[in-house]
Amino acid sequence: MIERQKEIRRRRKRRANYSAMKAKLNKADATTKEKFAQKLRKMTPGADNLVKSWGLE
């Protein structure tokens, strides 16, 4: 049960990070967008879909 709680906590933290990045994305320049893309790739295995849908590359 504890492992399940850890995974839920990780997912919630990841979702909060996504929201924060998405909010900052409108004001971001090209280098910041590249940094966001790198961070997304480190955070989750499905990051390529997010990078494409957010228009980071």
C-alpha positions in Angstrom: 0.0 0.0 0.0 2.8 2.4 0.7 4.3 2.0 -2.8 0.9 2.9 -4.2 0.8 6.0 -2.2 4.2 7.0 -3.4 3.2 6.6 -7.0 0.1 8.7 -6.4 2.2 11.4 -4.8 4.7 11.3 -7.8 1.8 11.7 -10.2 0.3 14.6 -8.4 3.7 16.4 -8.2 4.3 15.7 -11.9 0.9 17.2 -12.7 1.6 20.3 -10.7 5.0 20.7 -12.5 3.2 20.4 -15.9 0.7 23.1 -14.9 3.5 25.4 -13.8 5.4 24.9 -17.0 2.3 25.4 -19.1 1.6 28.7 -17.4 5.2 30.0 -18.0 5.2 28.8 -21.6 3.4 31.8 -23.0 6.1 34.2 -21.9 9.0 31.9 -22.7 11.7 32.5 -25.3 13.3 29.9 -27.5 16.0 28.8 -25.0 13.5 28.5 -22.2 11.2 26.4 -24.3 14.2 24.1 -25.1 14.8 23.8 -21.3 11.2 22.9 -20.7 11.4 20.2 -23.4 14.4 18.7 -21.8 12.8 18.8 -18.3 9.7 17.1 -19.7 11.7 14.3 -21.3 13.4 13.7 -17.9 10.1 13.7 -16.0 8.0 11.2 -17.9 8.3 8.5 -20.7 5.4 10.0 -22.6 7.1 13.4 -22.9 7.3 13.3 -26.7 3.6 13.7 -27.0 3.5 16.6 -24.6 6.4 18.3 -26.4 4.6 18.1 -29.7 1.2 19.2 -28.4 2.7 22.1 -26.5 4.6 23.2 -29.6 8.1 23.1 -28.1 9.7 21.6 -31.1 
